[in-house]
Amino acid sequence: MNRHRAYRCRTVQSAINIEDLRRLAARHLANIAFEYLEGGAEEERTLRRNRQAFDQWQFIPRTLVNTESRHLRTSLFGRDYALPIIIAPTGNNGLQRRQGDLKLARAATQAQIPFCLSTVSNTRPEEITSRSGCDLWMQLYILEKPEITADLLTHAAAANAQALMVTTDANVFGNREWDQRNFKRPGQPNLRSVLDALCHLPWLWDVAFPTGFAEFVNIAAFLPPHMRSARHGATYLPTIFKARVDWDLLARLRERWPRTLIVKGILHPKDVERAIELGIDGVVLSNHGGRQLDGSVAPIEMLPEIAQAYRARITLLIDSGFRRGTDIAKALALGAHGVLLGRAPLYGLAAGGEAGVTRALTILTCELDRVLGQLGLNSVQELNPACLRAGWPTAFTEQGAR
Ligand SMILES: Cc1cc2nc3c(=O)[nH]c(=O)nc-3n(C[C@H](O)[C@H](O)[C@H](O)COP(=O)(O)O)c2cc1C
């Protein structure tokens, strides 16, 4: 019997892992919101691979080491943080919970980690910093109109954003088929979605009453008036991503943004090299959580090669598929300086607002701390490739493991 299935937690406080929060989120959200959060592109092969790829590495613990003084502190781009974790940029967080961006940012402040706000957020960056006090990083999608980029940079600077994170893997938007199935035309959910939303009244009340679904505030002024609501924007937006974005544009952005500049969505070693040549401060190895190119490699699979060649020359961040402290420990051991979390805190947000995000971060903090102790280490800086062995024994089966 699968004991996991038999367990049904009811509150975020009783959630003991990220999967528990995911189940709570699935219960609270209407299908239209849960599929937006959860889904990947096309057949979701990359989405699945992002999880499976961690299994290729096993820990080799050291024993009889005093680990009483262990801690998880780290520093990124010259700033100190309590954990090697960043909340990843995710758009339309107001669809999960009212003021979802702010709730994520406040939980990040409490955890003493950075929060990255999406271009397609429902809250302005200035409001995020003034109301949460978080260490703000701003994510940039380069859209059709250059005015949008200029406006976003102005707001990011006004909000005192420490870093600009340019996402480069969505210039040609992913084919997310579940999104298409929920709508009959842009902005028009089909009857099934409407009925399902009416079956989730607490969710609907929270995110849409009394003024309707939240807008994409950073770009609304640049959209056609009838496409400004998040409901319409969600289906209209993919049409204004700009396929022409290239390294020249990035070089110009480097000149315009004097603070930390990070490129998100890199998987090829040569692209890391290019970023270094342009004076980029950091890269995020990412496949966008399996929402873009279906069938692409998992970032953790590229990490060893990239870390070996470039770790000393650029800050290496990574995301896609991280749900456990063991996943984070593996990435740090393989050479990542930090890990971005996308869905994990979002499940917490959907399940229980700010308290849910805090619960997600607490769960992962405890898990990571436990891994360190069990490996015989006192800090995340001590994680290194020798903590791991590659390759799952071919004879291994669930049966064989018992
Ligand atoms: C609901 C959702 C919305 C997202 N929106 C954005 C976004 O606006 N900008 C961006 O760069 N990445 C976006 N991403 C990708 C995340 O930043 C991150 O790369 C991904 O979620 C990591 O995978 P994980 O969810 O398995 O942790 C989004 C991901 C999700 C799940």
PDBQT file of the ligand as one rigid body, heavy atoms in Angstrom, charges set to zero:
ROOT
HETATM    1  C1  LIG A 501       3.148  29.610 -12.424  1.00  0.00    +0.000 C 
HETATM    2  C2  LIG A 501       4.510  29.956 -12.936  1.00  0.00    +0.000 A 
HETATM    3  C3  LIG A 501       4.743  31.206 -13.473  1.00  0.00    +0.000 A 
HETATM    4  C4  LIG A 501       6.010  31.540 -13.941  1.00  0.00    +0.000 A 
HETATM    5  N1  LIG A 501       6.244  32.813 -14.395  1.00  0.00    +0.000 NA
HETATM    6  C5  LIG A 501       7.499  33.178 -14.739  1.00  0.00    +0.000 A 
HETATM    7  C6  LIG A 501       7.779  34.525 -15.074  1.00  0.00    +0.000 A 
HETATM    8  O1  LIG A 501       6.905  35.383 -15.092  1.00  0.00    +0.000 OA
HETATM    9  N2  LIG A 501       9.058  34.830 -15.403  1.00  0.00    +0.000 N 
HETATM   10  C7  LIG A 501      10.064  33.891 -15.399  1.00  0.00    +0.000 A 
HETATM   11  O2  LIG A 501      11.214  34.218 -15.711  1.00  0.00    +0.000 OA
HETATM   12  N3  LIG A 501       9.815  32.622 -15.054  1.00  0.00    +0.000 NA
HETATM   13  C8  LIG A 501       8.573  32.251 -14.711  1.00  0.00    +0.000 A 
HETATM   14  N4  LIG A 501       8.339  30.977 -14.302  1.00  0.00    +0.000 N 
HETATM   15  C9  LIG A 501       9.461  30.013 -14.203  1.00  0.00    +0.000 C 
HETATM   16  C10 LIG A 501      10.099  30.091 -12.807  1.00  0.00    +0.000 C 
HETATM   17  O3  LIG A 501      10.780  31.291 -12.618  1.00  0.00    +0.000 OA
HETATM   18  C11 LIG A 501      11.099  28.960 -12.598  1.00  0.00    +0.000 C 
HETATM   19  O4  LIG A 501      12.045  28.974 -13.631  1.00  0.00    +0.000 OA
HETATM   20  C12 LIG A 501      10.438  27.586 -12.534  1.00  0.00    +0.000 C 
HETATM   21  O5  LIG A 501       9.206  27.649 -11.874  1.00  0.00    +0.000 OA
HETATM   22  C13 LIG A 501      11.354  26.622 -11.799  1.00  0.00    +0.000 C 
HETATM   23  O6  LIG A 501      10.819  25.339 -11.770  1.00  0.00    +0.000 OA
HETATM   24  P1  LIG A 501      10.007  24.762 -10.520  1.00  0.00    +0.000 P 
HETATM   25  O7  LIG A 501       8.631  25.370 -10.598  1.00  0.00    +0.000 OA
HETATM   26  O8  LIG A 501       9.987  23.306 -10.774  1.00  0.00    +0.000 OA
HETATM   27  O9  LIG A 501      10.714  25.172  -9.266  1.00  0.00    +0.000 OA
HETATM   28  C14 LIG A 501       7.068  30.602 -13.874  1.00  0.00    +0.000 A 
HETATM   29  C15 LIG A 501       6.815  29.335 -13.331  1.00  0.00    +0.000 A 
HETATM   30  C16 LIG A 501       5.560  29.014 -12.857  1.00  0.00    +0.000 A 
HETATM   31  C17 LIG A 501       5.341  27.658 -12.249  1.00  0.00    +0.000 C 
ENDROOT
TORSDOF 0
